[in-house]
Amino acid sequence: MIQAKGIVKNYGDLRVLKGIDLTVADREIISIVGASGAGKSTLLHIIGTLDKPDEGEILFDNKNIAQLSPKKMSDFRNRNIGFVFQFHHLLPEFTAIENVCMPAWIQGVAKKEAEKEALRLLELLGLKDRIFHKPNELSGGEQQRVSVARALINHPKVVLADEPSGNLDTNTKNELHKLFFFLREQLGQTFIIVTHDTELAEMSDRQIRMNDGIIVQ
């Protein structure tokens, strides 16, 4: 479903990615592991169209998305890619269901239709009784599940997660890890996860190990 071909990324004189080739299949869960500074998050941001490579291309279903205009690129990202980050980035003044609805409202989905889908996802993630709570009224694990529901609201083809369990305690972290595989079975999601967590990496279908800007395993 996704192909990264010859991805090179420089920041000034620093070459962060040195020619990355990677293929990700539909419904696959892969983890990208390696030491800090290996280029993992940079690669994830390029796959997610949040950044552009200096060389190489990213293909989604054999379509070179780098050729899209900025407006079409933004629309493609909103419709096809969900993001889960280490820090939840929930909007503090809005409730859980409103936070989940945001990407759908940006896409132009009607309010009632977006709320119906958001409620379905929050119930699926065990948050039925927390939909009207604001982020500061939720535990860390509940906030992360809200961010997962937000990532799923537009039925993206792939969910990109950057250290999603980095701020969670052991029990909550384990629940989140199991959740990714549950969602793959329930919704057919593809996941690319950057992580330092060896347990999550070992649960994945495949581990991609990076070192100094290249894939080494």
C-alpha positions as CSV (number, residue, x, y, z in Angstrom):
1,M,0.0,0.0,0.0
2,I,2.9,2.4,0.8
3,Q,6.2,2.6,-0.8
4,A,9.1,4.8,0.2
5,K,11.8,5.0,-2.5
6,G,15.2,6.5,-2.0
7,I,14.1,8.9,0.7
8,V,16.8,11.5,1.6
9,K,16.3,14.3,4.0
10,N,18.8,17.0,5.0
11,Y,18.6,19.7,7.7
12,G,21.3,22.1,6.7
13,D,24.5,20.2,6.5
14,L,23.1,17.3,8.5
15,R,21.8,14.3,6.4
16,V,19.2,12.7,8.6
17,L,17.9,10.1,6.1
18,K,20.4,8.6,3.7
19,G,18.3,6.7,1.1
20,I,15.4,4.9,2.7
21,D,13.5,2.1,0.9
22,L,10.4,0.7,2.6
23,T,7.3,-1.1,1.6
24,V,4.2,-1.4,3.9
25,A,1.4,-3.8,3.0
26,D,-2.3,-3.2,3.6
27,R,-3.4,-4.1,7.2
28,E,0.2,-4.6,8.3
29,I,1.4,-3.4,11.7
30,I,5.1,-2.5,11.6
31,S,7.3,-0.9,14.2
32,I,10.2,1.3,13.5
33,V,12.9,1.1,16.2
34,G,16.4,2.4,16.8
35,A,18.3,4.8,18.9
36,S,17.4,8.5,19.3
37,G,18.6,10.4,16.3
38,A,18.4,7.5,13.9
39,G,15.8,9.3,11.8
40,K,12.7,7.3,12.8
41,S,10.4,10.3,13.4
42,T,11.7,12.1,10.4
43,L,10.8,9.1,8.2
44,L,7.3,8.9,9.8
45,H,6.6,12.6,9.2
46,I,7.6,12.2,5.5
47,I,5.4,9.2,5.1
48,G,2.6,11.2,6.7
49,T,3.2,14.1,4.3
50,L,4.0,16.5,7.2
51,D,7.4,17.0,5.7
52,K,8.9,16.6,2.2
53,P,12.0,14.6,1.3
54,D,14.9,16.2,-0.5
55,E,15.2,13.2,-2.7
56,G,13.0,10.1,-3.4
57,E,9.3,9.6,-3.4
58,I,6.4,8.3,-1.4
59,L,3.8,6.2,-3.2
60,F,0.3,5.5,-1.8
61,D,-1.4,2.8,-3.9
62,N,1.2,3.5,-6.6
63,K,0.3,7.2,-6.7
64,N,3.2,9.7,-6.1
65,I,1.7,12.0,-3.6
66,A,4.5,14.5,-3.8
67,Q,3.0,15.7,-7.1
68,L,-0.1,16.9,-5.4
69,S,-0.7,20.7,-4.8
70,P,-0.5,21.9,-1.2
71,K,-4.3,22.0,-1.0
72,K,-4.8,18.6,-2.4
73,M,-2.0,17.2,-0.2
74,S,-3.7,18.6,2.9
75,D,-7.0,17.0,1.7
76,F,-5.2,13.7,1.0
77,R,-3.7,13.7,4.5
78,N,-7.0,14.4,6.2
79,R,-8.7,11.6,4.3
80,N,-6.1,8.9,4.3
81,I,-3.7,9.3,7.2
82,G,-4.4,9.3,11.0
83,F,-1.8,10.5,13.5
84,V,-1.2,9.4,17.1
85,F,1.6,11.2,19.0
86,Q,3.3,10.7,22.4
87,F,1.6,13.9,23.6
88,H,-2.1,13.8,22.9
89,H,-2.5,17.3,21.5
90,L,-6.2,17.3,22.5
91,L,-7.8,20.8,22.5
92,P,-8.4,21.5,26.2
93,E,-11.5,23.6,25.8
94,F,-13.4,20.9,23.9
95,T,-15.0,17.6,25.1
96,A,-13.8,14.2,24.1
97,I,-16.4,13.8,21.4
98,E,-15.7,17.3,20.0
99,N,-12.0,16.5,19.9
100,V,-12.7,13.3,18.0
101,C,-15.0,15.1,15.5
102,M,-12.5,17.8,14.6
103,P,-10.9,16.0,11.5
104,A,-14.3,15.1,10.2
105,W,-15.6,18.7,10.6
106,I,-12.5,19.9,8.8
107,Q,-13.4,17.5,5.9
108,G,-16.9,19.0,5.8
109,V,-18.8,16.1,7.3
110,A,-22.1,17.2,8.8
111,K,-22.2,17.7,12.6
112,K,-24.6,15.0,13.4
113,E,-22.9,12.5,11.1
114,A,-19.5,13.2,12.6
115,E,-20.8,12.9,16.1
116,K,-22.5,9.6,15.4
117,E,-19.2,8.1,14.1
118,A,-17.2,9.7,17.0
119,L,-19.6,8.1,19.5
120,R,-19.2,4.7,17.8
121,L,-15.4,4.9,18.0
122,L,-15.4,6.1,21.6
123,E,-17.8,3.3,22.6
124,L,-15.5,0.9,20.7
125,L,-12.6,2.2,22.7
126,G,-14.4,1.9,26.0
127,L,-15.1,5.6,26.5
128,K,-18.9,5.7,26.3
129,D,-19.2,7.3,29.7
130,R,-16.5,9.9,29.1
131,I,-17.7,11.5,25.9
132,F,-18.6,14.9,27.4
133,H,-15.5,15.1,29.6
134,K,-12.7,17.6,28.8
135,P,-9.1,16.4,28.5
136,N,-8.2,17.6,32.1
137,E,-11.0,15.3,33.4
138,L,-9.5,12.2,31.7
139,S,-6.7,9.9,32.7
140,G,-3.6,9.7,30.5
141,G,-4.8,6.4,29.0
142,E,-8.2,7.8,28.3
143,Q,-6.7,10.9,26.6
144,Q,-4.6,8.6,24.4
145,R,-7.7,6.6,23.5
146,V,-9.5,9.8,22.5
147,S,-6.5,10.7,20.3
148,V,-6.7,7.2,18.7
149,A,-10.4,7.7,18.0
150,R,-9.6,11.1,16.5
151,A,-7.0,9.5,14.2
152,L,-9.7,7.0,13.1
153,I,-12.7,9.3,12.5
154,N,-12.1,9.8,8.8
155,H,-11.4,6.0,8.2
156,P,-7.8,6.6,7.1
157,K,-5.9,3.9,5.2
158,V,-3.0,4.1,7.6
159,V,-2.4,5.3,11.2
160,L,1.0,6.7,12.0
161,A,2.0,6.6,15.7
162,D,5.0,8.3,17.1
163,E,5.9,6.9,20.6
164,P,2.2,6.5,21.4
165,S,2.8,4.8,24.8
166,G,5.8,6.9,25.8
167,N,3.9,8.8,28.6
168,L,1.7,5.9,29.9
169,D,2.1,3.7,32.9
170,T,2.7,-0.1,32.3
171,N,-0.9,-1.2,32.5
172,T,-2.2,1.6,30.3
173,K,0.6,1.0,27.9
174,N,-0.2,-2.7,27.5
175,E,-3.9,-1.8,26.9
176,L,-3.0,0.6,24.2
177,H,-0.7,-1.9,22.5
178,K,-3.5,-4.5,22.5
179,L,-5.8,-1.9,21.1
180,F,-3.8,-1.4,17.9
181,F,-4.2,-5.1,17.1
182,F,-7.9,-5.0,18.0
183,L,-8.5,-2.1,15.7
184,R,-6.7,-3.9,12.9
185,E,-9.1,-6.8,13.2
186,Q,-12.2,-4.6,13.7
187,L,-11.5,-1.8,11.1
188,G,-8.8,-3.2,8.8
189,Q,-6.3,-0.5,9.8
190,T,-2.6,-0.4,8.8
191,F,-0.3,0.9,11.5
192,I,3.3,2.3,11.3
193,I,4.6,2.8,14.9
194,V,7.8,4.5,15.9
195,T,8.7,3.2,19.3
196,H,11.4,2.5,21.9
197,D,9.1,0.0,23.6
198,T,10.6,-3.5,22.9
199,E,7.3,-5.2,23.9
200,L,5.3,-3.3,21.3
201,A,8.0,-3.8,18.7
202,E,8.0,-7.6,19.3
203,M,4.2,-7.7,19.0
204,S,4.3,-6.1,15.6
205,D,4.1,-8.1,12.3
206,R,7.5,-6.7,11.4
207,Q,10.3,-4.6,13.0
208,I,12.2,-2.1,11.0
209,R,15.5,-1.1,12.7
210,M,17.1,2.2,11.8
211,N,20.6,3.5,12.6
212,D,22.2,6.7,11.5
213,G,19.6,7.5,8.8
214,I,19.4,4.0,7.1
215,I,17.5,0.8,7.6
216,V,19.8,-1.8,8.9
217,Q,17.4,-4.7,9.6
